[in-house]
């Protein structure tokens, strides 16, 4: 299965809400063009505490899409300091419509659709992972 070929070691990531609640996830990190292009394509399920972090290596406007992605996702667009700039919730599976970051960002975190709403994650909350500088 194509999606399984990307599977790699998981890294810890936390999201701290403005109210002080901390939510932990185990994420795959896509650090190169090939891994970012593959993303979560062809996967049929993902555990509730899992996700994928797209590290773009520099701050720039980014666009994502859902081509060949069967899972509906929440996309969290993250600034260099780790704050969430924007959330595209409940993305449409298999869509080729582009989803823009709305501003320059360093990374995008993909979680199962509905996770942000369920856990009260909002723009302004902070993502903790080694790629984000303080």
C-alpha positions in Angstrom: 0.0 0.0 0.0 1.5 3.3 -1.0 0.6 5.1 2.2 2.3 2.5 4.4 5.6 3.2 2.5 5.9 6.6 4.1 5.4 5.3 7.7 8.3 6.4 9.9 9.3 7.0 13.5 6.8 9.1 15.4 7.7 12.3 17.2 6.0 13.9 20.1 4.1 17.1 19.6 1.9 19.1 22.0 -0.7 21.8 21.5 -1.1 24.3 24.4 -4.4 26.2 24.3 -4.7 29.8 25.4 -6.6 28.4 28.4 -3.6 26.4 29.4 -4.8 22.9 28.4 -2.1 20.7 26.8 -2.9 18.1 24.2 -0.3 15.5 23.1 0.0 13.8 19.7 2.5 11.4 18.0 3.3 12.7 14.5 5.1 11.7 11.4 7.2 14.7 10.2 7.5 15.4 6.4 10.8 17.3 6.1 11.5 16.9 2.3 9.6 17.5 -0.9 8.9 13.8 -1.6 7.5 13.2 1.9 5.5 16.5 1.8 4.1 15.5 -1.6 3.0 12.1 -0.3 1.6 13.3 2.9 -1.4 11.2 4.1 -2.4 10.1 0.6 -4.0 6.8 0.3 -4.5 6.2 4.0 -7.9 5.0 5.1 -7.5 5.6 8.9 -5.4 7.4 11.5 -5.4 6.9 15.3 -7.0 9.8 17.2 -3.7 10.8 18.8 -1.7 10.8 15.6 -1.0 13.3 12.9 1.4 14.6 10.3 3.6 17.7 10.6 4.7 19.3 7.3 8.0 21.2 8.0 8.6 23.5 5.1 12.1 24.6 6.4 11.4 28.3 5.8 8.6 30.7 6.4 6.4 31.2 3.3 2.8 31.2 2.1 1.8 27.6 1.5 -1.1 25.8 -0.1 -2.3 22.3 0.6 -4.8 20.0 -1.2 -6.5 16.7 -0.5 -5.8 14.9 -3.8 -5.7 11.1 -3.2 -6.4 11.7 0.5 -9.3 9.6 1.8 -9.4 11.1 5.3 -11.1 14.3 6.1 -8.6 16.4 8.1 -8.1 19.5 10.1 -5.1 21.5 8.8 -3.4 23.8 11.3 -1.2 26.4 9.7 1.6 27.3 12.1 3.9 30.3 12.3 7.6 30.0 13.0 7.1 30.8 16.7 4.7 27.8 17.0 1.4 29.8 17.2 -1.4 28.6 15.0 -2.3 31.2 12.3 -5.3 29.4 10.8 -7.3 26.2 10.9 -8.9 24.7 7.9 -11.4 22.3 9.5 -13.0 19.2 8.1 -11.3 19.3 4.7 -13.0 17.6 1.8 -11.4 14.1 1.0 -10.1 13.7 -2.6 -10.5 17.4 -3.4 -8.0 19.2 -5.7 -9.1 22.6 -4.3 -6.2 24.4 -2.8 -6.3 25.4 0.9 -4.1 28.5 1.6 -2.3 29.3 4.7 -3.5 32.9 4.5 -0.1 34.2 5.6 3.5 33.0 5.6 3.9 29.9 7.9 6.7 27.4 8.7 4.6 24.3 9.0 1.2 22.6 8.7 -0.1 20.0 11.1 -2.8 17.6 9.8 -5.1 15.9 12.4 -8.2 13.9 12.0 -11.2 16.1 11.0 -13.0 17.4 14.1 -10.1 17.2 16.4 -9.5 20.9 16.7 -13.2 21.6 17.5 -13.4 18.6 19.9 -10.3 19.7 21.9 -11.0 23.4 21.7 -7.9 24.2 19.6 -8.0 27.6 18.0 -5.8 30.1 16.2 -3.4 31.7 18.6 -2.8 28.4 20.5 0.8 27.2 20.5 2.3 24.1 19.0 5.3 22.6 20.9 7.8 20.7 18.7 11.6 21.2 18.2 11.1 22.8 14.7 9.5 25.9 16.3 11.8 28.5 17.7 11.0 30.5 20.9 
